[in-house]
Amino acid sequence: MHEVSLVRSIFRTLEEEFPADKMNRLVQVNLRVGLLSNVEPVLMQTAFQALRETEAKYQEVSLEIETVPVKIYCASCEQTSEVQQYKFICAHCGQLNNNVVEGTELLIHQVHFSEN
């Protein structure tokens, strides 16, 4: 389960970005996870729970995951459309298309800290 290493990496990134006093006030992490990112949101939540149990300083932190659909850009009709049922076909002109412009990301979208 590579989600455990991803969760650890997320916290390492946050620890590098924010000072310790601010990290002590961390209450929520919001992720954006694309459908093609090779990350399962349920497994990510499970890995996050496991980290919370082993790291006392993160026991009060929650994780919110927004799933991002797959979108493609069609150069033929210059339109962006959402991929349905993993069929990479432009919804506007019907052309086969694999020019993915959204849906592969795994991003720390927002972090929330308590006021005190």
N, C-alpha and C positions, 0 to 999 in steps of 0.2 A: 504494500500500500504506500505509494509515493506521496500521498496526501500528508502523511506525518512529516516528511522532510519539507514539504511545501509550507506547512504551518510553522515549523521551526524557522524556515527562511523568512517568512513574513514577519515574525517577531524580531529576528535579527535585523532585518531592514528597518523596522520601526525603532529599535534600540539604537541603531546607528544614526538615524535621522533626528530623533528627539532626545533631549536631556533626561537624565534619570528621574529628576523631580517631576517632570511632565509624564513620563511613562508610569510613574506611581499613581497617576490620576486617570490612566486609560480606562475607559468603560465600554467602548464598542469599536469594532473594526468592521467596515463595510467593504466587501469584495465584489468585483464584477467578474463573472466567470463565463466565458464563451462556450457555446455548445461543442465547439471543435477544439477546446483547450486540453482535452484528455484529463479533465478533472471532474470527479463526481461530487456534486454539492453535498450529498448525504455522507459520503466518506470524509469529505472535508470537515463537516460538522463533528463527526465522530473523532477524527484526529484532533480537532480543536478541543473537544471535551477531554480527551486524554492528556493533552498538554496542560489544560487548566488544573487537572488533578495532580499533576507532578510539579507544577510551578505555582507556588503559593501567591506570588505577586500578581498572577493573572486570573485568580479564581473568580473575580467579579466582572471579568471582561466577557462581553457577548460578541457573537459573530453573526453578521447578516450577509447573506449571499444573494446577489441579483444575477439571474441567469440571462446571458446576452444571446439573442438569436443570431443565426448565421445570415449575413447579408452579402450579396454580390453586386458588383457594378458591371453593367453591360455597356461595352464600348460601341456596340452597334446602334443602340437606341439612346445611349447616354442616360440610362435610368438605373436606380438602385432598387433592388427588390429583396425580400426576405425569402430564404430557401425554405421550402416546405417538404417535409418527409425526406430530407437529404437528397432531393432532386435538384441538381444545380442547373436550373433552367430559368431564364429571365421571365419574370411574371408579366412583363409588358410586351415583349416581342416573340417569346418562345424559343430564343436561341439557347443552345447549350452554353454554359458559362462556368468557369471555375475561378473567376477573379474575386476572391473573398476579400471584403473590406471590413468586415466585422464578424466576431464570433470565435476568434482564436485567442482572445485575451484572457489573462489572469492578472487583474489589477487591484491594488489597494486603492479603492475609490475614495473612501473617507475614513477618518479616525475621529473619535469623540472622546473628550476628556471632561472629567468633573471639574467644577469651578473651584473647589477647595483643595 
